[in-house]
Amino acid sequence: MRDRGLAGWDALTLLRGLATGLVEAPGFVDLYAHSLHVLLAVAPWLPQAAGPLASPLRERTAQLLDGVHLSARSRRELGRVHYVLDNNRT
């Protein structure tokens, strides 16, 4: 069922929260990678609307891809997030 109480959670607010909370804690990187991947898939306009948030998030995803042990799925999804952010720089 759809929770109508979540109507105030627009895509930019979700992106801001995910970008702020992206940490290297085991399990959480997988969750954040998947959430970011899905959010950018349903809102492809988001990198342009993110403004100054996009660049640090792009850098953070690159760091995670270089240094953290990720599952194959998380690496693939985080790689796509990085690709989308990198190709939509303003």
Legacy VTK file of the C-alpha trace (Angstrom):
# vtk DataFile Version 3.0
C-alpha trace
ASCII
DATASET POLYDATA
POINTS 90 float
0.000 0.000 0.000
1.021 3.512 -0.582
1.695 5.622 2.515
0.206 9.030 1.856
2.017 10.429 4.900
5.283 10.383 2.945
4.094 12.886 0.343
6.608 15.499 1.559
9.617 13.365 0.645
10.552 14.765 -2.727
13.432 13.282 -4.716
15.867 16.096 -3.916
15.243 15.751 -0.177
15.833 12.003 -0.433
19.057 12.538 -2.390
20.273 15.050 0.177
19.599 12.604 3.014
21.267 9.703 1.239
24.310 11.787 0.301
24.692 13.022 3.868
24.357 9.555 5.366
26.620 7.654 2.961
29.074 5.844 5.242
31.475 2.923 5.013
29.722 0.843 7.663
29.231 -2.792 6.634
25.788 -3.330 5.176
24.982 0.338 4.954
27.040 0.922 1.813
24.962 -1.742 0.077
21.736 -0.112 1.227
22.825 3.380 0.208
24.190 2.204 -3.148
20.899 0.525 -3.991
18.804 3.466 -2.766
20.846 6.002 -4.738
20.731 3.808 -7.835
16.946 3.461 -7.714
16.415 7.144 -6.931
18.487 8.255 -9.920
16.707 5.710 -12.125
13.254 7.070 -11.279
14.347 10.720 -11.280
16.923 11.101 -14.089
16.704 14.906 -13.794
18.034 14.784 -10.246
21.774 15.341 -10.944
20.985 18.669 -12.617
18.691 19.730 -9.772
21.136 18.671 -7.044
23.378 21.684 -7.577
26.371 21.747 -5.228
25.413 18.382 -3.731
26.257 16.412 -6.895
30.014 17.028 -6.971
30.807 15.844 -3.415
28.522 12.852 -3.917
30.327 11.976 -7.158
33.678 12.190 -5.341
32.371 10.092 -2.454
31.098 7.371 -4.771
34.512 7.274 -6.471
36.216 6.855 -3.076
33.870 4.042 -2.125
34.405 2.288 -5.447
38.180 2.524 -4.977
38.503 1.558 -1.350
35.610 -0.354 0.165
34.855 -4.048 -0.227
31.475 -4.080 -1.969
29.236 -6.848 -3.175
29.099 -7.260 -6.944
25.607 -5.777 -7.043
26.561 -2.763 -4.916
29.675 -2.141 -6.986
27.606 -2.250 -10.176
24.893 0.054 -8.785
27.343 2.493 -7.212
29.288 2.516 -10.478
26.113 3.517 -12.311
25.447 6.266 -9.753
28.972 7.582 -10.246
28.591 7.402 -14.032
25.315 9.357 -13.980
26.734 12.012 -11.655
29.949 12.267 -13.669
28.128 12.655 -16.990
25.725 15.280 -15.663
28.215 17.755 -14.235
27.152 21.363 -14.523
LINES 1 91
90 0 1 2 3 4 5 6 7 8 9 10 11 12 13 14 15 16 17 18 19 20 21 22 23 24 25 26 27 28 29 30 31 32 33 34 35 36 37 38 39 40 41 42 43 44 45 46 47 48 49 50 51 52 53 54 55 56 57 58 59 60 61 62 63 64 65 66 67 68 69 70 71 72 73 74 75 76 77 78 79 80 81 82 83 84 85 86 87 88 89
